[in-house]
Amino acid sequence: MYALDITTRSPAGWRRIGKLPLPLAYGASVTTPEGLVWIGGNNNEEVSGQVFFVNWNGEKQQLHIFELPPLPIPLDNLSATYADGHLYVAGGKGKSQTAPIGKDNSQAAPTNPLFSLQLTPSLQKEWVRLPDFPGPVRVQPVLTAQQSGDGIRLYLAGGFQPVSPHQEAIVCTDMLSYHPETKQWRNEVFLPSFADGSHRTITGGCAIASGDSSIFLIGGVNYNRFRDALNHPEPDYLRHPTDWYKFNTSLLQYNTFTKRWTHLGDYEELARAGAGIANNANMTIIIGGELKPGIRTPEVNAFELIIPPPKILDRSK
């Protein structure tokens, strides 16, 4: 486990501060007012349902790791967020390792779960299963929470349903929202199409709330390239040059009150899949991720948003 002093741009700003009780990848991380929470994931032996609360004592320079109640279903490639004292987990895949691309891993996919765990004012003893989200299963979706016209909502976007013997894989191009008070899901909006009319997905990307009405969507795979790879796998899929995969370079802003998209530019530094994302004051930080399938980058990029004259995208697409 490593931590970065973000006041310096030197690689020396990174230092090792500890380690998890077991090796895990493809889990979800959530920032809460009390500390970080790391959820699920997998390793060479199992899919994990363990949940860890991580807190750094700056004064004593000590790391504290505590176990929280485990997930009802071990999950990897899931999404998670925090809102109003609760952790939420949606989507993902359990039971077995991630199958190679194009292989049938439908038996490893749960249905369409949404779970919650109350952290404050008191910790619940176990996770609660809430109404499943509608439509396809979603592996590698993004999930965040933001205010809306009728209160706080969860926003679930992207993800894919693996190929099965009975149907081709589905790569999701929409965003759903969930109202924790009414316990109702709704079809929120489709992701905006590209200029040439082709579909967009945020599968494998990042989502983060900003201010009191914005969600930023960053990175992820290309809809056509990824869908074709899932449904018609080719032996040389991993051998193409980076540009061939067309990972998303767009910085998209969604307004949860007006339900409009704004395109804030294209940046090569955002063309990542499986990256981490964090906010620090007015700065958004993108950590690592894949440049192409199987090739990861150690780069850490940050941007402070200075909104240019907006280009409003047609929300009906």
N, C-alpha and C positions, 0 to 999 in steps of 0.2 A: 504494500500500500504506500502510495507516494502523495506528497502534498507540494503545491507550488506557491511560492511567495509572488503574488501577482503585481507587487510593486516593482519588481525587477524583470527585465526581459532576458536575463542571462540564464542559460541552462543550469547554472549553479543554483538557481532559485528552487529547483526540485530537490527534495530529500525524502528518504525513506522514513516513514513514521510508524510502521507496524505491518501486520498481516492478518488476513481473515483466518478463522479456525480451519477452513478448508478451501481448496482452489475452486473458483467458480467463474464462469463466463456467461454471456448472453442473459444476464438478469436485468433487473430494473433498479434505478436509483431515484430517490425522491429527497428533495430538500424541504425540511420543516423548520418552524421557528425554534425547535428544541435541538435539532441536529439532523444528520443524514440517516436515511433508511435504505438499506440494500435488500432486494427482494428476489428470491428464486435464482434461476440460472442452471447451468449444467457443467459437468466435467467429464472425464473419460469413463466414469463408472455409473453416473446417475444424473437424473434431473432432480433439482433440489426444491424443497418447499420452505427452506429456512429463511428467516427474516432477521436482519441484524440492524440494531440501532447504533450509530457511530457518532461519538461526540469528542471534540478536540478541546482540551483545556489549555488555552493559550498561555495562561499565567504559569502553570506548572509544566507546560510543554509535554502533556501526557495525552495518550489516546485511550478512550474507553469504548469498549464494544460490548453490547448487551444483546441477548437474544429476545426477540419479540415472539408472540404466538405464530406458529408456522401456518403457511397457506393450507387451505383445505385440500388443494390439488397441487402437487409439485409442478412448477411451470418454468419454462424458459422462453425466450423471444417474446416476452410479455411487455405490457406498458403499464405505467403507474403514475399517479399524481397525488397531490395533497390539497385538501380544501376544508376549511372550517373545522379543524380539529380531527379530520378523518384522513386515513390513507385509502386510496382506491386503486384496484388492479383490474385490468381488462385484457382479454385476448391472450395470445400465447399458445404454447404447446407443451404437453406433458407426457409422462409415462416412459419416453425413450429418447435417445439421442436424436438430434436433428439429422434427418436423412439427407443423403446427397441430393443435389438439385435435380428435380425431375423424377425422383423416386417416389413410390407411394408411401407417404407417411401419414395417411389419413387416420390410422389407428392411434397415432400419437397426438392427435389434435383433440382438445376438449371441445365441448359444445361452444357456447358463446358467453363465457362467464364474466360477471362483474362482482367483485368482492370488495368489502369495506372493513376497516378496522379503526375503531375510535381510539385516538391517542390522548385527547384531552376533552373534558377536565379529568377523566380517569381512564386508564387503559382497559379496554375490553379483554376478556380472557380468550376470545377466539374471533376469527373473521366471520362476517355475515355475508351470505350470498344474496345479492340483490337481483332484480330482474335481468335476465340475459339480454344482451343487445341483439337486435333483429338482423336478419340477413346472413351473409356468409360468415364462416369462421375467419378470424383475423390473426394471423401470425405476423409479428414485427409491425404492429400498428404504432401510432403515437397517441398519447393521452395527456390532456392538460385541463385545467379548470380556470374559469374566468366569470366575471360578472356578466349578466345579460339583462334584457328588458324585464324578465320575470325572476331575477335572482341568480344565484350561482348555478352554473351548469358545468357538467363535464363534457369535453369535446374529444371524440374518438375518430381518428382519421387514418386512411390507408390500411395497410395490412394485406395479407393474401390467404386464400384458402387453397391448401395443397391439392395437387392432382389426385384423383382417385380412379378406381377401375370403372366408375360409372359416369364421370364427368371431368372435363378439363379444369385446370386450376383457374381461380378467379383472383385477379389483382384489383383491389378496391380503389375507386377513384372519387369516393365521396367522404363526407364527414357527418357523423351522427352526434346528437347531443342528448344528455341525460339530466333530468332535474331531480336532485336528491330528495326534495321535499315531496313532490308528487309521485316519485318513483316511476316516471314515464320516460321512455325513449322517443325521439323523433328524428326523422331524416332532416338534418340541418341544411346541407348545401352540397353541391358538387364542387370538387376542386376545379379551378379555372383551367380551360384548355390552353395549349400552346398556340402560338400565332398561326401555325399551319393547320390547326384544328385537331391535332392529335391529343389523346388523353394524357392526364397527369395523375401520378400517385405520389404519396408521401411515405410509402412503404420503406422501412429501414431508415427513415429520416429522423428529424427532431421537431418537437413543438414546445413552445414556452410562452407563458402569459406575460404581458407587459402592460403597465398602467392599469386602468380600470375597464378597458374595453377591447384590447388588442390581443391577438394571438399571432406569433410569428411561426411560420412553417419553413423548415430549412432542410436541404439535402434530400437523400433518398434515391432510390433506383429509378430508371427509366421504365415507364409502363410497357412499351412495346418490347424492348429488349428482355425485360424480366419475364413477362408473360410467355414470350416465345421460348425462353430457356426452360421454364417450368413445364410447358406442354410438349415441347419438341426438343429435348436435350440433345446437344451435340458434343462429341468427344473433345473438341477444341475450345469449348466455351470459356475456359479460364485462361486461354493463351492469347486473347486479343489485346491490342494496345489499349491503354486507359481510356482514350477518347471514344473508343467504339462503344463503351457501355453507357455513355451519355447520362451519367449521374446528374441530378438536378443542381443547377447553379443558381436558381432563383431564390431571392428573399421575398417571401410572400407575407402580407399582413392581412388578417381577417378581423373585421370589426364585428363584435358580437351583438351590438345594438342595431347597426344598419344592415348587417349581413352582406356587406360588400367586401370584395377583395381589392387590395392595392399591391401592385408590383413595384418593389423598391429597388430593383436592379438585379443584375446577374454578376456573380463573383465566383471565380474558380475555387476559392478557398472553402466555399460551401458545398462543393461537389463531393460529399462524403456519405457513406452508409454506415450505420452503426456507431456514429460519433456520440460523444457526451456533450451536454449543453448545460450552461449555468448562467445566472444573472449576478452581476455585482454592481449595485447602484444602477447607473444608466448604461452599463457595458454588458454585452452578451458575449460569452466565451464558448468557442467550439473546440472540443478536445478530441484529438485522434480521429479514428474511423477508417474505413476502407476507401482507398483511391479507386480500386477495382476489386472484384471478388478475389479474396485470398491475399491481397496486398494492403497492409495497413500503414498508416503514417503516424509518426510521433509528433506531428505538428500541433501546436495550440494557436488558434487564431481568435482575435477579439475584434468586435466592432462596437462603436458608439453610434447609435442611430440619430442621424440628422436627416429628417424627412424631406426629400425633394418635392417639387410640385407633383402631386399624385397622378398616377395613371390608373384610373378605375377600370377594373376588368368586369366584363359582363357576368353578373352573378348567375345568370340562367344557364351558363355553359357548364 
